[in-house]
Amino acid sequence: MGTAASVGGTRQSPEGAPAPARLPGARASLHPGAWWLWALALGTAATRTTNPLLLALLIAASAYVVATRRPHTPWSRSYSAFLKLAAAVIVIRLAFAVVLGSPIPGTHTVLTLPEVPLPDWAQGIRLGGRVTAEALTFALYDALRLATLLICVGAANALANPSRLLKSLPGALYEMGVAVVVALTFAPNLIADVQRLRAARRLRGRPDKGVRGLLHVGLPVLEGALERSVALAAAMDARGYGRTADVPPAVRRTTSALTLGGLLGVCAGTYGLLTAEGGTYGVPVLLAGLAAALAGLWLGGRRTLRTRYRPDAWDARAWLVTASGVAVAALLTLAASRDPAALNPGVVPLVAPTLPLWPAAAVLIGLLPAFITPAPEAATDTRKEPTT
């Protein structure tokens, strides 16, 4: 017994006590909810300013964290798609400003397009005409803010594992989590089936393209999808999905009222934060809505009977990552109220934007996850030689 033996994946200690073998990818990773809270906080900070320098700094901070902490997984490649979507938003917004005009007055004419006359009932809308630098600058600032928000959401999609995030949902939302898991896995399985069947038809010398190939491939694909659906339903039924605990009717009504009222409060508070007029009531209504929604979810979780296998722990790093994003959002909200001219540079008259120092330093707090979170594991071959 002086040497440790490895049998069936269980490591035997010298004293004979079995120790769990380390699985591939078992390195402690950050809770996926912390990535989403960090990214949404950066997006909230982006809504507080139209300064292109601060927005570019927010994009650079989120991109650096993604570049250093993005795992080597297929779903982490979605960040480039969000970058393309953000670029498309900017181009479309500028195109609308050129073609449809802008209410922003200006004196610096960039070009003049032929104007299409419209009837009287279309007053306020014009096609073509004079395009000014002030209108284009205003459209660019507005589009860049939305693009930054999309890029922050893309960072969350690239950093957070979607299956682990769904596993971390509250017990009251587990039905929705199951539906989302099925929806997320349907498209990859469907594509894999189509590729497999097309390869099999090519090996047999049969056509795999065109309408004929699609008809011959479609039926086996639908049959395979139906078989997987039946197998998934049987597995879920065997594991007890759908069982609920008996709770009093008063608790059910209280749960529904708290959840619905909390979600309405979250929507109203978010709208207040995104508008300049609702800055005074946005934060209190949002916090009250979150508290009510969380209370409703906690009460609703008592109706579900389920356990989690190896639940993700919300540790000190998760708190630090979340706090870094919340600090950026809070400091930029404070800066927008203290110095609105610096965070929202004017376009009439047209002036060059300047970089305010302490709001820029606040944005750099968002880089903290790049230094306190574990680095992603390299994509290596996890096969091991048999041990004796």
C-alpha positions in Angstrom: 0.0 0.0 0.0 3.0 2.3 -0.3 2.1 3.5 -3.7 -1.1 5.1 -5.0 -3.1 3.2 -7.5 -5.5 4.7 -10.0 -8.5 2.4 -10.6 -11.7 3.5 -12.4 -10.8 7.2 -12.1 -10.5 7.1 -8.3 -7.1 7.8 -6.7 -6.3 5.6 -3.7 -4.3 7.3 -0.9 -1.5 5.4 1.0 -3.9 5.1 3.9 -6.5 3.5 1.7 -9.0 6.3 1.8 -10.4 7.1 -1.7 -9.8 10.6 -3.0 -11.8 12.1 -5.9 -9.8 12.3 -9.1 -9.4 15.7 -10.6 -11.5 16.0 -13.7 -10.5 17.9 -16.8 -11.6 21.5 -16.5 -12.2 21.2 -12.8 -10.3 24.5 -12.1 -12.4 26.8 -10.0 -14.0 29.3 -12.3 -16.1 32.5 -11.7 -19.8 32.3 -11.2 -21.5 33.1 -14.6 -23.9 35.5 -12.9 -21.0 37.7 -11.8 -20.0 38.1 -15.5 -23.5 39.2 -16.4 -23.8 41.6 -13.6 -20.4 43.1 -14.4 -21.3 43.5 -18.1 -24.8 44.9 -17.4 -23.3 47.4 -15.0 -20.8 48.5 -17.8 -23.8 48.8 -20.1 -25.6 51.0 -17.6 -22.5 53.2 -17.4 -22.6 53.5 -21.2 -26.1 54.9 -21.1 -25.0 57.7 -18.8 -22.7 59.4 -21.4 -22.4 60.2 -25.0 -18.8 61.2 -24.8 -17.1 59.1 -27.6 -13.8 59.0 -25.6 -15.4 57.5 -22.5 -17.5 55.1 -24.7 -14.4 54.0 -26.5 -12.7 53.4 -23.1 -15.6 51.3 -22.0 -15.4 49.2 -25.2 -11.6 48.8 -24.7 -12.0 47.7 -21.1 -14.6 45.1 -21.9 -12.6 43.9 -24.9 -9.5 43.5 -22.8 -11.3 41.4 -20.2 -12.8 39.2 -23.0 -9.4 38.8 -24.7 -7.7 37.7 -21.4 -10.5 35.7 -19.8 -12.6 34.2 -22.6 -12.7 30.4 -22.4 -11.8 28.1 -25.3 -15.4 27.1 -26.0 -17.7 27.4 -29.1 -20.1 29.8 -27.4 -17.3 32.2 -26.5 -16.9 33.0 -30.1 -20.1 35.1 -30.1 -18.2 38.2 -29.2 -17.2 38.9 -32.8 -20.8 38.7 -33.8 -21.7 41.4 -31.3 -18.9 43.6 -32.6 -20.3 43.2 -36.1 -23.8 44.0 -34.9 -22.5 47.1 -33.1 -20.8 48.3 -36.3 -24.0 47.7 -38.2 -25.9 49.8 -35.7 -23.5 52.7 -36.2 -23.7 52.5 -40.0 -27.5 52.2 -40.0 -27.9 55.2 -37.6 -25.7 57.4 -39.8 -27.5 56.3 -42.9 -30.9 57.3 -41.3 -29.4 60.7 -40.4 -28.3 61.2 -44.0 -31.4 60.0 -45.7 -34.1 61.1 -43.3 -32.5 64.1 -41.8 -32.2 65.1 -38.2 -33.9 67.7 -35.9 -30.5 69.0 -34.8 -29.8 72.3 -36.5 -26.4 73.0 -38.0 -24.4 75.4 -40.0 -21.6 73.2 -41.4 -23.0 71.6 -44.5 -21.3 68.3 -45.5 -23.4 67.5 -48.6 -26.8 68.3 -50.1 -29.0 65.4 -51.4 -32.0 65.8 -53.7 -35.0 66.3 -51.5 -38.2 64.3 -52.2 -41.4 66.3 -51.7 -43.8 64.7 -49.3 -47.5 65.3 -48.7 -48.8 67.6 -45.9 -49.7 64.7 -43.6 -46.0 63.7 -43.5 -44.9 67.0 -41.9 -41.8 66.6 -39.9 -40.3 63.9 -42.1 -38.1 64.6 -45.0 -36.2 62.6 -47.5 -32.8 64.0 -48.6 -31.9 67.6 -48.3 -29.0 69.2 -46.5 -26.8 67.1 -44.3 -24.8 68.9 -41.6 -21.8 67.9 -39.6 -23.8 68.6 -36.4 -26.5 66.1 -37.3 -23.9 63.5 -38.2 -22.0 64.0 -35.0 -25.2 63.7 -32.9 -26.2 60.5 -34.7 -22.7 59.1 -34.2 -22.7 59.8 -30.5 -26.1 58.3 -30.1 -25.3 55.2 -32.1 -22.0 54.7 -30.3 -23.8 54.6 -27.0 -26.1 51.8 -28.2 -23.1 50.0 -29.8 -21.3 50.1 -26.5 -24.3 48.6 -24.7 -24.4 45.8 -27.3 -20.7 45.1 -27.0 -21.0 44.8 -23.2 -23.8 42.3 -23.6 -21.6 40.4 -26.1 -18.9 40.3 -23.5 -21.2 38.6 -21.0 -22.2 36.1 -23.7 -18.5 35.3 -24.4 -17.5 35.0 -20.7 -20.4 33.3 -19.0 -21.1 29.6 -19.6 -24.8 29.5 -20.6 -25.5 26.0 -19.2 -24.0 26.9 -15.9 -25.9 30.2 -15.8 -29.2 28.3 -16.4 -28.3 25.8 -13.7 -27.9 28.8 -11.3 -31.4 30.0 -11.9 -33.7 30.2 -8.9 -35.9 27.3 -8.2 -39.0 29.2 -9.3 -37.6 29.6 -12.8 -36.4 26.0 -13.3 -39.1 25.3 -15.9 -38.0 28.2 -18.0 -34.4 27.0 -17.6 -35.3 23.6 -19.0 -37.0 25.1 -22.0 -34.1 27.4 -22.7 -31.6 24.4 -22.5 -33.8 22.4 -24.9 -33.9 25.5 -27.3 -30.2 26.0 -27.1 -29.3 22.4 -27.8 -31.8 21.9 -30.6 -30.1 23.9 -33.3 -26.6 22.4 -32.8 -28.0 18.9 -32.8 -30.0 19.7 -35.9 -27.0 21.0 -37.8 -24.9 18.0 -36.7 -27.6 15.6 -38.0 -27.8 17.4 -41.3 -24.0 17.3 -41.8 -23.9 13.6 -40.8 -26.6 12.6 -43.2 -25.2 14.7 -46.1 -21.8 13.1 -45.6 -23.4 9.6 -45.6 -25.2 10.4 -48.9 -22.0 11.7 -50.5 -20.2 8.5 -49.6 -23.0 6.5 -51.2 -22.8 8.6 -54.3 -26.2 10.2 -53.9 -27.1 13.9 -54.3 -26.9 15.9 -51.1 -27.7 19.4 -52.5 -30.8 21.0 -54.1 -34.4 20.3 -53.5 -34.0 16.5 -53.9 -31.2 16.2 -51.5 -33.1 18.4 -49.0 -36.2 16.2 -49.2 -34.2 13.0 -48.6 -32.3 14.5 -45.7 -35.2 16.3 -44.1 -37.2 13.2 -43.1 -34.4 11.4 -41.2 -33.5 14.7 -39.5 -37.1 15.2 -38.3 -37.2 11.6 -37.2 -34.0 12.0 -35.2 -35.3 15.3 -33.6 -38.6 13.5 -32.6 -36.7 10.6 -31.0 -34.5 13.0 -29.0 -37.5 14.9 -27.8 -39.2 11.7 -26.6 -35.9 10.5 -24.9 -35.5 13.9 -23.2 -39.1 13.9 -22.0 -38.7 10.4 -20.6 -35.4 11.3 -18.9 -37.0 14.5 -17.4 -40.0 12.5 -16.1 -37.6 9.9 -14.6 -35.8 12.6 -12.8 -38.9 14.1 -11.3 -39.3 17.3 -13.4 -42.6 19.0 -12.9 -43.1 17.9 -9.2 -44.2 20.8 -7.0 -44.7 21.0 -3.3 -48.0 21.8 -1.6 -48.1 25.4 -0.5 -51.1 27.4 0.9 -53.1 29.5 -1.6 -52.1 32.7 0.2 -48.4 32.0 -0.5 -49.1 31.4 -4.2 -51.0 34.7 -4.5 -48.3 36.6 -2.6 -45.6 35.0 -4.8 -47.4 36.1 -8.0 -48.1 39.6 -6.7 -44.5 40.1 -5.6 -43.0 38.7 -8.8 -45.3 40.6 -11.2 -45.0 43.9 -9.2 -41.2 43.5 -8.9 -40.8 43.0 -12.6 -43.0 46.0 -13.4 -40.9 48.0 -11.0 -37.7 46.8 -12.6 -39.0 47.9 -16.0 -40.1 51.3 -14.7 -36.8 51.9 -12.9 -34.8 50.9 -16.0 -36.8 53.2 -18.1 -36.1 56.0 -15.6 -32.4 55.3 -15.7 -32.3 55.4 -19.5 -34.1 58.8 -19.7 -32.9 62.1 -18.5 -36.2 63.0 -16.9 -36.4 59.9 -14.8 -33.1 60.1 -13.1 -34.6 61.0 -9.7 -37.0 58.1 -9.4 -35.2 55.5 -11.5 -32.8 54.2 -8.9 -35.4 53.9 -6.0 -38.0 52.2 -8.2 -35.4 49.9 -9.6 -34.2 48.8 -6.2 -37.7 48.4 -4.9 -38.6 46.3 -7.9 -35.6 44.1 -7.5 -36.3 43.5 -3.9 -39.9 42.5 -4.6 -38.9 40.3 -7.5 -36.3 38.5 -5.4 -38.8 38.0 -2.6 -41.2 36.5 -5.1 -38.6 34.2 -6.6 -37.6 33.1 -3.1 -41.2 32.2 -2.2 -41.7 30.5 -5.6 -38.6 28.4 -5.1 -40.4 26.7 -2.1 -42.8 25.1 -4.6 -40.1 23.2 -6.5 -38.4 20.0 -5.2 -35.0 19.8 -6.8 -31.3 19.7 -6.0 -28.2 20.9 -7.8 -25.1 18.8 -8.6 -22.0 20.8 -7.8 -23.6 24.2 -7.6 -21.4 27.2 -8.5 -20.3 29.0 -5.4 -20.6 32.8 -5.2 -17.2 33.5 -3.7 -15.2 36.7 -3.0 -14.0 37.0 -6.6 -17.6 37.1 -7.8 -18.3 39.9 -5.3 -15.3 41.8 -6.5 -16.1 41.4 -10.2 -19.7 42.5 -9.6 -18.5 45.4 -7.4 -16.1 46.6 -10.1 -18.9 46.9 -12.6 -21.3 48.5 -10.2 -18.6 51.0 -9.2 -18.2 52.1 -12.8 -21.9 52.5 -13.2 -22.3 54.5 -10.0 -19.4 56.8 -10.6 -20.4 57.6 -14.1 -24.0 58.3 -12.9 -22.5 60.6 -10.3 -20.3 62.3 -12.9 -23.3 62.8 -15.3 -25.1 64.7 -12.5 -22.1 66.7 -11.4 -20.6 67.6 -14.8 -23.1 66.8 -17.6 -21.2 68.9 -20.1 -18.2 66.7 -19.9 -20.1 63.4 -20.2 -22.5 64.7 -22.9 -20.6 67.0 -25.1 -22.7 69.4 -27.2 -22.9 69.4 -30.9 -24.4 72.9 -31.4 -22.0 74.6 -31.6 -19.8 71.8 -32.7 -16.9 71.2 -30.3 -14.3 68.5 -29.9 -15.0 66.2 -27.0 -12.5 66.1 -24.1 -11.7 63.2 -21.8 -12.7 63.9 -18.2 -10.0 62.5 -15.9 -11.8 61.0 -12.9 -14.7 59.5 -15.0 -12.0 57.9 -17.2 -10.2 56.6 -14.1 -13.6 55.2 -12.9 -14.0 53.3 -16.2 -10.6 51.6 -15.6 -12.0 50.0 -12.5 -13.9 47.7 -14.9 -10.5 46.1 -15.8 -10.4 44.4 -12.4 -11.8 41.0 -13.5 -8.8 40.6 -15.9 -6.5 40.4 -12.9 -8.5 38.6 -10.2 -10.2 35.9 -12.1 -8.5 32.6 -13.2 -7.1 32.4 -16.6 -8.9 30.1 -19.1 -7.4 26.6 -19.5 -5.7 25.9 -22.8 -7.5 23.7 -25.2 -5.5 20.5 -24.9 -6.0 16.8 -25.4 -7.4 15.5 -22.1 -6.8 11.9 -22.9 -4.4 10.2 -20.5 -2.3 7.1 -20.6 -3.6 4.3 -18.4 -1.8 4.2 -15.1 -0.9 1.2 -13.0 
